[in-house]
Amino acid sequence: MSASTPPLGESRFLGLVEAHKGILYKVARLYAWSPAERDDLTQETVVHLWRAFPRFDESLRFSTWMYRIALNVAISWRRRERTQTQHLVADGETLLQEARVPERAADETDGEDLALLYACIARYPELDRALLMLYLDDQSQADIAAVLGLTTTNVSTKLGRLKERLRDDFRAAGHRLE
C-alpha cells in the first residue's frame, strides 16, 4: 500500500461518514449558532467518530451509532462553551447569555416556518432538542430510544409533550396550525 492510499478502515469510515453526513449538519445546526461554531462542532464530532470507530458495533446501524456520538459530543461541547462564556462581559455591561436565540437560526434559503422551528427548538433543553431532531429525521421511536438511552414509552410520552409545546410556540408566533 502506498503512502497516499488510506487503510481499509479509513476508507470505510470516510464512506460511511459521507453517506450519513446529514446527521452531522443537523446536530451542528441545533447545538451551534454561527456557521463557524457549526464547522468547529462538525469537525470535533468527526474526530470523536474516528476515535470510536474501532469499537463500532456491527450489530448497530451506523446512523444510530453516529447519532449517539454526535449528540453526546454536541451536548458536551455546548456545556463546555457555556462554562467558558458564562462569566464574560460584552461591551462592559451585559453578560453573554447562552440560552439566546440567534437572530436568524436558519440559512437564508430556508423558509420562515423552518427558521421558526429551529429557533423554538434551540430554546429547549439538550435532551428535548435531540429527541425532536431524531423525530423530525423520521427515526423510529425504538431508534430514538436506543440513541438517547430512554425507553420507547418515555420517548412516546416526551414526543407528545414536545409536539404540543411546538404547537403552542407556533401559535404564539402567530402561525395558524391545521
Salt bridges, closest charged atoms under 4 A:
GLU18 OE2 - LYS21 NZ 2.71
GLU44 OE2 - ARG80 NH2 2.81
GLU58 OE2 - ARG12 NH1 2.99
GLU98 OE2 - ARG78 NH1 1.88
ASP107 OD1 - ARG38 NH1 3.84
GLU108 OE2 - ARG104 NE 3.55
ASP110 OD2 - ARG29 NH2 2.26
GLU112 OE2 - HIS175 NE2 3.48
ASP113 OD1 - HIS175 NE2 2.86
GLU126 OE2 - ARG82 NH2 3.01
ASP137 OD1 - LYS26 NZ 2.20
ASP143 OD2 - ARG61 NH1 2.81
GLU164 OE1 - ARG167 NH1 2.85
GLU164 OE2 - ARG171 NH1 3.83
ASP168 OD1 - ARG171 NH1 3.37
